[in-house]
Amino acid sequence: MSFRKVNIIILVLAVALFLLVLHHNFLGLSSLLRNEASDSGIVGFQPIDFVPNVPRQAVDGRQEEIPVVIAASEDRLGGAIAAINSIQHNTRSNVMFYLVTLNGTADHLRSWLGSSTLKSIRYKIVTFDTKLLEGKVKEDPDQGESVKPLTFARFYLPILVPSAKKAIYMDDDVIVQGDILALYNTPLKPGHAAAFSEDCDSASTKVVIRGAGNQYNYIGYLDYKKERIRKLSMKASTCSFNPGVFVANLTEWKKQNITNQLEKWMKLNVEEGLYSRTLAGSTTTPPLLIVFYQQHSTIDPMWNVRHLGSSAGKRYSPQFVKAAKLLHWNGHFKPWGRTASYSDVWEKWYIPDPTGKFSLIRRHMEISNTK
């Protein structure tokens, strides 16, 4: 065999080997891209805005980003704005707000966030596709209220903030008076995907709302006459927790498939009616109580001083309200409504809607009474 033929054979083998390596790397890259797409491109959520409009000197690049997820519905948009303003004002940390809303509300929310007071915040608007809830929720005529899709956004945290290892979720009817960094740093026990406020441990929760059932243990939320509930062996007297404010370990959440577990119990309730007939509070609470039974950590009670919206009267001393790290108006009497307790504390953080679409109901009443 001539020297030239040997060189040709070596060249052909080298090219073949190169093509095999290239093909292997291409397959690996394709797999990686598919995995990333499956993590971040879940059907049902569509990012609209990403606005890192904080002046560069205001954010220390070495600070860990604190994701705060808030559901922003059209009829309660003023609440979300006040909550955002209070959080931003009381921290120097690198907060990123993830605001979950419906398509028709996005423009309104964006224009409000453009007001001068809020120009320094960093936020991302994400739309929620209500098709995600098909077959998982149903209207309950006994509750007298229609299903509010955005209340279920908290079930999908790893999808909302796909790159984060940890996140805070909070309802829109809160005011934060402490540094959100302290809440974010809540220690979670190994194997726990979330930390909530225990209802039996907090001075703010010793209340039973007339007609709404027992709000501080499991029997107030689940129907223990149903065999499927009894088989879970969850004590009816177990302290419930409030899911309106919590810290989530998203790594653990994904590892345990918490979202899939929650959806499972939502579907089973549609089929079998597993929730209490005198349901205390939101229909989002029962599946969380089941999935996190004896498998959650706790947050400092002062980071969820609640039931401010359970009556129009004042339940706490001015000193206690001032000392609270987070005030929560859960209940029927919202601080932007006709009658509410401590509305002056809430209104300190409220920013008037530049479009005029949202206004405080009591202000309308005051104007009417003066005419």
N, C-alpha and C positions, 0 to 999 in steps of 0.2 A: 504494500500500500504506500502510495507516494505521500510525501510530507504535506502536500497541498490538501489531499483528501482527508488526512488526519485533522488538519486545521478546520476544514469545513465541518467535519463531524463534531469536533469540540465546540465550534461556534453554534451549531444547531442545538446541541445539548444545553449550552448555556442559555440560549434564547428560550428553550422549552422550560428550563428551570426558573427563569425570570418570570415567564408568563404564569407558571404555577404559583409562585410567591405572590405575584400581583393579584391573581384571582382570589387567593386565600385572604389577603388583606382587604380586598373589596367586599368579600362576604362578611368579614368581621365588622367593617365600617357600616355596612347596610344593617346588620343586626343591631349595632349601637344606635343608629338613627331611628330604627323602629322602636327600640326600647324607650328612647327619649320622647318620641312622638306619643307613645302610649301613656307616658307619665304626665305630659303637659298638655296634650291636645284632646282631653276627654270631651266627648260630646255633651253639650249642655251648658258649657261656659265659654264665653267669648270675651277676651280682653279688648277694651275699647281705648282706654287712655293709660298712658304711663308717663307721669309728669314729675320728673326729678327736678323741681324748680327751686330748690333751696340754694341760696348763695353758697358757693364752694367753701368759704371760710366758716360757714355756720355748721357744717357737718364734718366731724372728725372721721376721716376714712378708716381709722383703726377701730372705730366703734362697731359692734355687732348690730346689724339691722334688726329692729323689732317689728315684726309684722302684726298689725292690728286689723282684724276683720270685723266689719260692721255692715249689717244689712240695711239698705237705705230705700225704703218704700216711699212712694209719692205722697201718701197722706200723712206720713210721719217724718218727712224730710228735715223739718226744723229740728227735730230731736237729734238726728244723726249729725247735723251741723254743729249743734251745741256740744255734743259729746266730743267731736273732733277738736273743736276749739279749746275745750277744757284740757284735753290730753296734751295738745301741742304747747299750750301755755305753761304747763306745769312740769315740763321735762326738757332736758338738753340732750336727750338721747336721739339716736338715729331712727326715728319712727317712719315706717311706710304703711300707709292706710290702704287696705284692700276693701273697696266699697262695692258691695254686691247689690245689684238693682235689676229692674226690668227695662226692656228696650225703650219704652215710652218715657222713662224717668231720667235717662242718661243725660240728655241735653240740659234739663232743668238743674240737675245736680252739678253739672260742669260749670254752668253760669254762676251758680251760688258759690262754688269753690274758687271762682275767679275774683271774688271780692277782696279788697285790700287787706282785710284782717287775716285772711287765710292763704295769701299768696306764698307764704313760706313753707307750706306743707308739701309733702311728697305723697302722691297717691296713685292708685291704679283703679279704674272703674271696670268691673266685670259684670256682664249681663248673665242672668240666670234663665235658663230655658225651662219653662214649666213642664215640658214634656218628660223631664226627668222623674216627675212625681206621678205619672200615669200608672194606675194600678196599685199605687202605694198609699194614697190618702183618699178619703171620701168625706163628703159633707155630713155633718152630724146635726140633725134638726134639734136634738135635745140641748146642744150647746148654744144654739141661736146665733152662731157666727160662721161666716164662710171661711174656708181654708185660706190661709195667707201663705203663698208659696215661699216667700223669702225667709220665713221662720225656719225653714229646713236647710238653709244655706250652711248652717253650722255643721251639718252632717258630712259636708264635702270639703272640709278644710284642706286636705292634701292636694286637692285639685285646684283650689283657689290660690294656694301659695306653694306650688310644686317644688320649688328649690329650697324652701325653708325646712329646718329641722325642728323648729318650735314656733308657736304662734299664740296670740291672744284672741279670743272671740269675745265680743260684748254686744249686748242689745243697744238699740238706739235711744232708750229712755234712761240713760245714765249720765252722770257728771263725775269726772275724775278730778279729785282734789290733791292727790299725791303724785309722785313721780312714777310713771308707768313702768320704769325700769325695775322697781321693787316687785311689782306684780309679775313681770316677765321672769324674774329670777326665783320665783317660787320653786322650791325643790320638789321634784317628782320621784317617787320611789321606783326602784327597778321593776320593769314590767308594767308600769302604769302609763297609759296613753293620755291621761288628762287629770287635772286638779280642779275641783269644784268647791263651793261653799256648802258645808253640811248644814241641813236645816235644824237639827236638834242642838247644835253647838253655839248658834249665834243668838245674841239677845234681840236681833232684829227680826227673828222669824217666829216668835211665840205668838202666832195669830192664826185663828181659824176664820176664814171668810164665810159668812153666812151664805148658804146655798151653793158654795163652791167646793165643799168637801174639806177633808183634812189635808192641809198643805205641807205637813212636815213628816209624813211617813208614807211608805209604799202603798198602803191600802187606799190612800187618797187618789191614787193614779191608776191602779191596776185592779181588774176584776178577779178576785180570788175565788169566785165561784166557777171560773173556767178551768177545766182540767189542765190545759197547757200551761197556765200560770202556776197552778199548784205543783205541777211536776218540776218546776224550776227550783223548788225548795227555798224560796226567798221569804224570809220572815216578813209578815205584813207590818210589823212594828218597826222595821228598819228605817232609820232616818233617810229621808229623801235628800236631794241636793238641788240647788238652783242652777239651771244651765244657761242663764242669761249672761253670766260672766265666767269664763274659765280659761285655763292655760293648757295647751295641748302639746304633747311630745309627738310630732308628726312622724318621726322615724318609727316609733312604737305603734302609732296609729296605723300606718301602712303595713307594718309587719303583722299586726293582728287582724287586718282587713276590717277595721271598725266600721267603715262606711257600708260594706256589704252586710255586716251583721245588723246594722241599723235598718237598712232597707228590707232585710228579711223580716224583722218584726213589724215594720210598717205594713208589708203585704199580708202577714198573718192577721194583723188587726182588721184589715179590710175584709178578710175572709171570715174571721171568727169573732170579732168584736171583743178584744182583750182589755180595752181600757175601762176604767171605772165609769159607771153611769153618772156619778156625781163628780166628774173629773175636775180636779183642782188645777187650774192653770192651763197652760198650752198643751196641745196634742204632740208637741215635739218632745215633751219630757218623758213619757212612758218608755219609748224604746231606749232612750239614754239610760234610764234607771235599770233596765234589764241588762243591757250590754255592760254597764260599768258597775254592776252589783259587786260590792266588796273588792272592786278592782280600780280604785281611783285614789288619788291623793287629795289633800285639802288646801285651800288658800286661806290666808288670813281673813277672819270674818269682817275686819274693817275695810277689806277690799270688795265687799259686796253688802253694804248696809241697805237692806231692801224693804219692800212693802210700803214704800213712801206713797205708792199709788193705790193702796188698798182702801183708803178712805180719804175724805176731804179734810179730816182733822189732823192735827199734829201729834205724832206719837213719841217724838224724841225731844230732848232738851236742845236748845241752841248750841250748847257746848259740845254735845255729842255729835250733832250734825256737822259742826265745824271741824271736829277731829276725824271724821270719817274720811277714808282715802277714796272711796267710791260710793256715790249715792245712786240708788236704783229705784225708779218709780214704777216697778212692776205692779200690775193691778189695773183697774179701770180708770183711775183718775190720773191722767197724764199731765205733766207740768205745762203743756201748751194748751190744755183744755179749759173747760168752763170753770171747774173748781179743782184745785189741787193743793196739796200741802207743800210748803217750802218752795213755792213757785218763784219767789224772789231770788232764792239761791240758784235755781236753774236759769232764770232769765239773765243773770249776770254773764252767762256764756253764750246766750242766744244772739245770733246775728240776723237782722232782718233780711228777708228774701228780696234781692234786687229786682226780681221779675214781678213781685207782688202776688204770686200765685198762692203762697203759703203765708198765713198770718195767725197770730194768737187769737183763739176764739174769745177769750175773756176780754181782750182789747175791743173786739167788736161790740161786746155787751156793754162795756163801759161807755163807749162812744154813743151807743143807742140810748143809754140811760141819761146821758147829759143833754140829749136833744129835747 
